[in-house]
Amino acid sequence: MEPREPRDYEGHAQRVANELGLTVKAAFKGDTCPLWERPCKHQHGDRYRVTLRKQYTPDTCPGKPCGSGCDHANSISFDYWNSMHDKAEGKRPTVYNILSTVSSEASYPTDPDEVAAECGEMKPSQAIRIAKFAAKLQAFFTQAELEKLAEIQ
């Protein structure tokens, strides 16, 4: 049996982003601890502020008809913590890192009780944050876009 070529995860993620008209930006913000890690044990990577921006066309605009003056929300921003390994290596998050995480986070339930049932024991405030973020992502992306993002994982 011949060895398989390694999968180009980063290239695939960028192609999906291009197909969706999505740009991904990550601005370094430091090593502040995530809200869910209090008191902080610094078991996380660096913090980034990520912005995803959709470029709508008349065909993809959610409020058709839509022209050049489209006023529909076309960006979303959130905090993102890179891995401890990448922090140690001095690596920034990639399009693959961000979009695969977004795809996973968007698949969570939007009800905190369902989040806790699915994920196991956690603080209620953490289940609420997870559910709110899932709802935010589900409102930003269409079902077809979420299905396309799921191909990245």
C-alpha distance (Angstrom), angle and dihedral (degrees) to the residues before:
residue distance angle dihedral
M1 . . .
E2 3.78 . .
P3 3.80 119.4 .
R4 3.78 114.2 -103.2
E5 3.75 121.9 -119.5
P6 3.79 112.2 -106.2
R7 3.79 111.8 -102.0
D8 3.79 115.5 -106.8
Y9 3.81 97.5 -131.1
E10 3.79 95.0 169.0
G11 3.81 94.0 47.7
H12 3.80 91.3 47.9
A13 3.81 92.0 49.6
Q14 3.81 90.7 50.2
R15 3.82 91.3 49.3
V16 3.82 90.3 51.6
A17 3.82 90.1 48.4
N18 3.81 89.8 50.5
E19 3.81 91.9 48.8
L20 3.81 89.6 52.3
G21 3.81 93.2 45.8
L22 3.80 87.5 -119.3
T23 3.79 126.7 152.2
V24 3.80 119.9 -164.7
K25 3.81 122.4 -153.3
A26 3.80 126.5 178.4
A27 3.82 120.5 -169.4
F28 3.82 117.9 -165.4
K29 3.82 112.4 -118.0
G30 3.82 103.0 169.6
D31 3.75 136.0 -108.9
T32 3.81 100.8 -54.1
C33 3.78 111.1 153.9
P34 3.79 119.1 -106.1
L35 3.80 116.4 -106.7
W36 3.79 90.6 -113.1
E37 3.81 91.7 57.4
R38 3.80 102.5 69.6
P39 2.94 120.7 171.7
C40 3.78 87.3 35.6
K41 3.80 118.7 -125.3
H42 3.85 92.4 176.8
Q43 3.79 92.4 -120.6
H44 3.78 93.6 145.2
G45 3.77 141.8 76.2
D46 3.77 129.3 -110.2
R47 3.78 120.9 -53.5
Y48 3.80 120.6 -116.8
R49 3.79 132.4 -178.3
V50 3.79 105.9 -131.8
T51 3.79 124.3 -159.9
L52 3.79 121.9 -169.3
R53 3.80 114.0 -165.7
K54 3.80 126.4 -169.8
Q55 3.77 120.5 -151.4
Y56 3.79 105.1 -145.4
T57 3.77 122.3 -153.3
P58 3.81 125.2 -168.2
D59 3.84 86.6 -97.0
T60 3.81 97.3 49.2
C61 3.80 101.1 37.1
P62 3.81 110.9 117.6
G63 3.81 92.5 -142.1
K64 3.80 100.8 54.4
P65 2.92 128.2 -140.9
C66 3.76 91.4 53.2
G67 3.76 127.9 162.9
S68 3.75 136.0 177.0
G69 3.81 90.3 -60.9
C70 3.80 94.0 62.2
D71 3.80 109.1 157.4
H72 3.80 97.9 -173.2
A73 3.79 117.4 125.7
N74 3.76 106.2 -93.5
S75 3.78 104.2 170.6
I76 3.76 139.6 55.1
S77 3.82 128.6 -169.3
F78 3.78 131.5 -164.5
D79 3.80 142.8 154.6
Y80 3.78 116.9 -91.8
W81 3.80 127.7 -171.1
N82 3.77 116.1 -152.0
S83 3.80 119.8 -144.5
M84 3.79 123.5 -81.6
H85 3.82 88.4 -120.2
D86 3.79 92.6 55.7
K87 3.81 90.3 46.3
A88 3.81 90.1 53.7
E89 3.82 90.1 47.7
G90 3.82 92.7 46.3
K91 3.81 91.8 -119.3
R92 3.78 124.6 152.2
P93 3.82 120.8 -140.4
T94 3.78 113.7 -88.2
V95 3.80 130.9 -141.8
Y96 3.81 87.1 -102.3
N97 3.83 92.9 51.4
I98 3.79 92.6 49.7
L99 3.81 100.4 40.7
S100 3.80 94.9 44.3
T101 3.81 88.5 51.9
V102 3.81 91.4 46.6
S103 3.80 90.6 50.5
S104 3.79 91.2 51.1
E105 3.83 94.5 45.0
A106 3.82 91.6 48.2
S107 3.80 90.3 58.0
Y108 3.81 93.7 63.3
P109 3.81 119.8 104.1
T110 3.80 117.6 -97.4
D111 3.80 92.8 -135.7
P112 3.84 114.4 84.2
D113 3.83 92.6 -143.8
E114 3.80 90.0 54.8
V115 3.83 90.2 47.5
A116 3.82 90.4 54.2
A117 3.81 91.4 46.1
E118 3.81 90.9 51.1
C119 3.80 98.8 40.5
G120 3.77 102.3 33.6
E121 3.77 132.0 -124.8
M122 3.80 115.3 -4.8
K123 3.78 140.3 140.6
P124 3.81 112.0 -74.6
S125 3.82 89.4 -124.4
Q126 3.81 90.0 58.0
A127 3.81 92.5 49.7
I128 3.80 89.1 49.5
R129 3.84 92.1 51.2
I130 3.82 92.0 48.2
A131 3.82 91.7 49.3
K132 3.82 92.8 47.1
F133 3.80 92.4 49.3
A134 3.81 91.4 48.4
A135 3.81 89.3 51.4
K136 3.82 90.6 48.7
L137 3.82 91.5 52.1
Q138 3.81 92.9 44.1
A139 3.82 89.8 52.4
F140 3.82 92.3 49.1
F141 3.81 97.7 47.4
T142 3.79 127.2 51.9
Q143 3.80 118.6 -127.7
A144 3.82 89.3 -106.2
E145 3.83 90.4 52.2
L146 3.81 91.3 49.4
E147 3.80 89.7 51.2
K148 3.82 89.5 51.1
L149 3.82 90.9 49.1
A150 3.81 89.9 50.5
E151 3.83 88.0 63.8
I152 3.82 88.6 68.1
Q153 3.80 95.8 67.6
